[in-house]
Amino acid sequence: MERRAVTRRSSLEQILQLAVLTLSRSTKSVNQSIFDYVREHGRTYHRYKPGLYPFPNDQLENDRMDTQHEIWKVIFKFRNYFAPLQDPRRILDIGCGTGKWAIEMGNEFPQALVIGTDLSPIQPEWVPNNVKFIIDDANEEDWMVEPQDYIHTRLLLGCFEDFRVIVAKGFRSLKPGGWMESQDIMPTVYCDDGTMPQNYPFSLWVKTQDDAAMKLGKPMRIGNKLKRWYEQAGFVDVHEEVFKLPINGWPKDPQFKMLGKFNEENYIEGIQAWSLFMFTRALGWTKDEIEVYLVNVRKSISNRAVHGYHKM
């Protein structure tokens, strides 16, 4: 009756909860009002239970997330998972975003039913027949899915008041012997060689975002706690691996330099999305104040004299 874990450091109406975004136009059924996204500060946000997820869902952010997925794949040596999966038949992806991970898992395990849940219907229509997307809130007591062989989460920092609740629900939603895996990132900027000054703007931005997130009750610093939370939930055979992701192209190693360059663009593109909701709601900043503030933050992200990195 054991559930096992791999961790990575580094109801709107009931009918909407049950609306499955399946893979053909004839079977796609969802209330069209859910596509009437909340518009704020030039970005769009999910309509279903607005305000739960503090980041945009527009095409600009979706494209960035797809690029980010590829960066993580390279860091993970082109693996989507680390659990020792053997012929899984039911896979659940909590907070699936654009659905790239779920689609790739559906292709790798054609015998499995892969379900991705999210607050936004931003996933593509045409996907493998064994992949389904559901509009659902992981905060709900019932995840509306049968017991799973494998449950996956990625980059859910800042999304929940208490991620331990999600881990506990995952434990209850697994078949005996099933696996759950969380892949997340510590927002803290690390530096091992003293090249990062105390007033490094990107590091100061991280602290400001952390303050805003705490005021909203959505902690960002969860990556370094995942292993302990899994064990406290009852998981056994808990593994943790830590990867380093450079802020920009400062490393000498060619592969990490390339990753850093792509990640630099990822961060520069995403920093507005990661700031607007939190800074306006929690700190009372205006959009103009945020834009002015981010000028130096973006410059600091590109400063290769600072050898900063994140732990994944």
C-alpha positions as CSV (number, residue, x, y, z in Angstrom):
1,M,0.0,0.0,0.0
2,E,3.0,2.3,-0.5
3,R,3.0,5.5,-2.5
4,R,6.4,6.6,-3.7
5,A,7.7,10.0,-4.7
6,V,10.3,11.7,-6.8
7,T,10.6,15.4,-6.1
8,R,12.5,18.0,-8.1
9,R,14.0,21.0,-6.4
10,S,15.3,22.8,-8.6
11,S,-16.8,25.0,-8.4
12,L,-18.4,28.4,-11.5
13,E,-20.7,25.6,-12.2
14,Q,-20.2,21.8,-11.9
15,I,-20.6,21.5,-15.6
16,L,-17.5,23.6,-16.1
17,Q,-15.6,21.4,-13.7
18,L,-16.5,18.4,-15.8
19,A,-15.9,20.0,-19.1
20,V,-13.3,17.9,-20.8
21,L,-11.3,19.5,-23.6
22,T,-10.9,16.4,-25.7
23,L,-9.3,16.0,-29.0
24,S,-11.7,16.7,-31.8
25,R,-14.0,19.6,-32.6
26,S,-17.0,17.3,-32.5
27,T,-16.3,16.3,-28.9
28,K,-14.9,19.5,-27.5
29,S,-17.5,20.8,-25.0
30,V,-16.9,23.8,-22.8
31,N,-19.0,26.8,-21.9
32,Q,-17.8,29.6,-24.2
33,S,-17.8,32.1,-21.4
34,I,-14.7,30.5,-20.0
35,F,-12.8,31.9,-23.0
36,D,-13.8,35.4,-22.1
37,Y,-10.6,35.9,-20.2
38,V,-10.1,38.6,-17.6
39,R,-8.2,41.5,-19.1
40,E,-5.9,43.5,-16.9
41,H,-2.9,45.7,-17.6
42,G,-2.7,44.6,-21.2
43,R,-2.6,40.9,-20.3
44,T,-5.3,38.2,-20.0
45,Y,-5.9,35.9,-17.1
46,H,-8.1,32.9,-16.5
47,R,-11.9,33.4,-16.2
48,Y,-12.6,30.3,-14.2
49,K,-12.2,31.2,-10.6
50,P,-10.4,34.4,-11.5
51,G,-7.5,35.5,-9.3
52,L,-6.4,32.0,-8.1
53,Y,-3.5,31.8,-10.5
54,P,-1.4,35.1,-10.5
55,F,0.1,34.8,-13.9
56,P,-1.3,35.5,-17.4
57,N,-2.6,33.0,-19.9
58,D,-2.2,35.0,-23.1
59,Q,-0.3,33.8,-26.2
60,L,2.8,35.7,-25.2
61,E,3.0,33.8,-22.0
62,N,2.0,30.5,-23.6
63,D,4.8,30.8,-26.1
64,R,7.2,31.6,-23.3
65,M,6.1,28.5,-21.3
66,D,6.6,26.3,-24.3
67,T,10.2,27.5,-24.6
68,Q,10.7,27.1,-20.9
69,H,9.5,23.5,-21.3
70,E,12.3,22.8,-23.8
71,I,14.9,24.4,-21.5
72,W,13.9,22.1,-18.6
73,K,14.0,19.1,-21.0
74,V,17.6,19.9,-21.8
75,I,18.5,20.4,-18.1
76,F,16.8,17.0,-17.3
77,K,18.8,15.3,-20.2
78,F,15.6,15.1,-22.3
79,R,13.6,13.3,-19.7
80,N,10.1,14.4,-18.7
81,Y,10.1,12.4,-15.5
82,F,12.4,10.6,-13.1
83,A,10.0,8.1,-11.5
84,P,10.7,4.5,-12.6
85,L,7.5,4.2,-14.5
86,Q,6.6,0.8,-15.7
87,D,3.6,0.6,-18.0
88,P,1.5,3.3,-16.3
89,R,-2.2,3.3,-17.3
90,R,-3.3,6.6,-15.7
91,I,-1.2,9.7,-15.5
92,L,-2.4,13.0,-14.0
93,D,-0.7,16.4,-14.7
94,I,-1.8,19.1,-12.2
95,G,-1.6,22.6,-13.6
96,C,-0.8,21.4,-17.1
97,G,-0.5,24.8,-18.7
98,T,-0.2,24.6,-22.5
99,G,-0.2,20.8,-22.3
100,K,3.2,20.1,-23.8
101,W,4.3,17.8,-21.0
102,A,1.0,15.8,-21.1
103,I,1.1,15.5,-24.9
104,E,4.7,14.2,-24.8
105,M,3.7,11.7,-22.1
106,G,0.7,10.6,-24.2
107,N,3.0,9.9,-27.1
108,E,5.5,8.0,-24.9
109,F,2.8,5.9,-23.2
110,P,0.1,5.3,-25.8
111,Q,-1.5,2.7,-23.5
112,A,-2.0,5.3,-20.7
113,L,-4.8,7.8,-20.3
114,V,-3.1,11.1,-19.6
115,I,-5.2,13.8,-18.0
116,G,-4.1,17.4,-17.7
117,T,-6.0,19.8,-15.4
118,D,-5.7,23.6,-15.5
119,L,-7.8,26.8,-14.8
120,S,-7.3,27.9,-18.4
121,P,-8.4,26.2,-21.7
122,I,-5.2,27.1,-23.4
123,Q,-4.2,23.6,-24.6
124,P,-4.3,22.6,-28.3
125,E,-7.3,20.9,-29.9
126,W,-5.4,18.3,-31.8
127,V,-3.5,16.0,-29.5
128,P,-3.1,12.2,-29.1
129,N,-6.3,10.3,-28.5
130,N,-5.2,9.2,-25.1
131,V,-4.7,12.8,-23.8
132,K,-7.5,14.8,-22.3
133,F,-7.6,18.2,-20.7
134,I,-10.0,19.2,-17.9
135,I,-10.8,22.7,-16.5
136,D,-10.4,22.0,-12.8
137,D,-9.1,23.7,-9.7
138,A,-6.6,21.5,-7.8
139,N,-7.8,23.3,-4.6
140,E,-11.0,21.4,-4.8
141,E,-11.4,18.4,-2.5
142,D,-12.3,16.1,-5.4
143,W,-9.9,16.0,-8.3
144,M,-12.6,14.1,-10.3
145,V,-10.2,11.5,-11.5
146,E,-9.9,7.8,-10.7
147,P,-6.8,6.5,-8.8
148,Q,-3.6,7.3,-10.7
149,D,-0.4,5.4,-11.4
150,Y,1.6,8.7,-11.7
151,I,0.9,12.3,-10.7
152,H,3.0,15.2,-11.9
153,T,3.4,18.8,-11.0
154,R,5.7,21.4,-12.4
155,L,6.4,25.1,-11.5
156,L,3.5,25.6,-9.1
157,L,5.3,28.0,-6.8
158,G,3.1,30.9,-6.0
159,C,0.0,29.1,-7.0
160,F,-1.3,27.7,-3.7
161,E,-1.7,28.8,-0.1
162,D,-0.3,25.5,1.1
163,F,1.3,23.1,-1.4
164,R,1.3,20.4,1.3
165,V,-2.4,20.1,0.7
166,I,-1.7,19.2,-2.9
167,V,0.9,16.6,-1.9
168,A,-1.5,15.1,0.5
169,K,-4.3,14.9,-2.1
170,G,-1.8,13.4,-4.5
171,F,-1.0,10.7,-2.0
172,R,-4.7,9.8,-1.6
173,S,-5.2,9.9,-5.4
174,L,-2.5,7.3,-6.2
175,K,-2.9,3.6,-6.6
176,P,-0.9,1.6,-4.1
177,G,2.7,1.6,-5.4
178,G,2.1,4.7,-7.6
179,W,4.4,7.6,-7.9
180,M,4.1,11.4,-7.6
181,E,6.7,13.8,-8.8
182,S,7.1,17.6,-8.4
183,Q,9.5,19.6,-10.5
184,D,10.0,23.1,-9.2
185,I,12.5,25.9,-8.9
186,M,13.8,27.9,-6.0
187,P,13.4,31.6,-6.9
188,T,16.4,32.5,-4.8
189,V,19.3,33.6,-6.9
190,Y,22.4,31.6,-6.0
191,C,26.0,32.5,-6.7
192,D,29.1,30.4,-5.7
193,D,32.0,32.7,-6.6
194,G,31.2,36.1,-5.1
195,T,30.4,37.8,-8.3
196,M,26.8,38.8,-7.3
197,P,26.6,42.1,-5.3
198,Q,24.2,42.6,-2.5
199,N,22.3,45.2,-4.6
200,Y,22.0,42.9,-7.7
201,P,18.6,44.1,-9.1
202,F,17.3,40.7,-10.2
203,S,18.0,39.3,-6.7
204,L,16.2,42.3,-5.2
205,W,13.3,41.7,-7.6
206,V,13.1,38.1,-6.3
207,K,12.8,39.4,-2.7
208,T,10.1,41.9,-3.7
209,Q,8.1,39.2,-5.5
210,D,8.5,37.0,-2.5
211,D,7.1,39.7,-0.3
212,A,4.2,40.2,-2.6
213,A,3.5,36.5,-2.8
214,M,3.5,36.1,1.0
215,K,1.0,39.0,1.3
216,L,-1.2,37.2,-1.2
217,G,-0.8,34.0,0.8
218,K,0.8,32.2,-2.2
219,P,4.4,31.3,-1.1
220,M,7.1,31.1,-3.8
221,R,9.8,29.3,-1.8
222,I,8.5,25.7,-1.9
223,G,11.1,23.8,-3.9
224,N,13.5,23.2,-1.0
225,K,10.6,21.9,1.2
226,L,9.2,19.3,-1.2
227,K,11.1,16.3,0.0
228,R,10.1,16.9,3.6
229,W,6.5,17.6,2.7
230,Y,6.3,14.3,0.7
231,E,7.6,12.3,3.6
232,Q,5.2,14.0,6.0
233,A,2.3,13.1,3.7
234,G,3.2,9.4,4.0
235,F,5.3,8.8,0.8
236,V,8.1,6.4,1.0
237,D,11.2,5.9,-1.2
238,V,11.4,9.7,-1.7
239,H,14.1,10.9,-4.0
240,E,15.4,14.4,-4.6
241,E,17.7,15.7,-7.2
242,V,19.0,19.3,-7.6
243,F,20.0,20.9,-10.9
244,K,21.5,24.3,-11.6
245,L,20.0,26.6,-14.2
246,P,22.2,29.6,-15.1
247,I,20.5,33.0,-15.2
248,N,22.3,33.9,-18.5
249,G,25.1,32.7,-20.7
250,W,27.9,33.2,-18.2
251,P,29.1,29.6,-17.9
252,K,32.1,28.4,-19.8
253,D,30.6,25.0,-20.5
254,P,29.1,25.2,-24.0
255,Q,25.9,23.4,-23.1
256,F,25.2,25.5,-20.0
257,K,26.2,28.6,-21.8
258,M,23.6,27.8,-24.5
259,L,21.0,27.0,-21.8
260,G,21.8,30.2,-20.0
261,K,21.3,32.2,-23.2
262,F,17.9,30.7,-23.7
263,N,17.0,31.1,-20.1
264,E,18.1,34.8,-20.2
265,E,15.5,35.4,-22.9
266,N,12.9,33.3,-21.0
267,Y,13.4,35.5,-17.9
268,I,13.4,38.8,-19.8
269,E,10.2,37.8,-21.6
270,G,8.5,36.5,-18.4
271,I,9.5,39.0,-15.8
272,Q,6.5,41.3,-16.5
273,A,4.1,38.4,-16.3
274,W,5.6,37.4,-13.0
275,S,5.3,40.9,-11.6
276,L,2.0,42.6,-12.7
277,F,-0.6,40.7,-10.7
278,M,1.4,40.3,-7.6
279,F,2.9,43.8,-7.4
280,T,-0.4,45.6,-8.2
281,R,-2.6,43.5,-5.9
282,A,-0.2,43.0,-3.0
283,L,2.0,46.1,-3.1
284,G,-0.2,48.7,-4.6
285,W,2.2,49.5,-7.5
286,T,0.9,50.8,-10.8
287,K,1.7,49.3,-14.1
288,D,3.9,52.3,-15.0
289,E,5.8,51.9,-11.8
290,I,6.4,48.3,-12.5
291,E,7.6,48.9,-16.0
292,V,10.1,51.5,-14.9
293,Y,11.3,49.2,-12.1
294,L,11.8,46.3,-14.5
295,V,14.2,48.2,-16.8
296,N,17.2,47.7,-14.5
297,V,16.0,44.2,-13.5
298,R,16.1,43.1,-17.1
299,K,19.6,44.6,-17.6
300,S,20.8,42.8,-14.5
301,I,19.5,39.5,-15.9
302,S,21.8,40.0,-18.9
303,N,24.8,40.9,-16.9
304,R,27.2,38.0,-17.4
305,A,29.7,39.4,-14.9
306,V,27.3,38.0,-12.3
307,H,27.4,34.2,-12.2
308,G,23.9,33.6,-10.8
309,Y,21.8,30.5,-11.1
310,H,18.7,28.9,-9.8
311,K,18.3,25.5,-8.2
312,M,15.7,23.2,-9.8
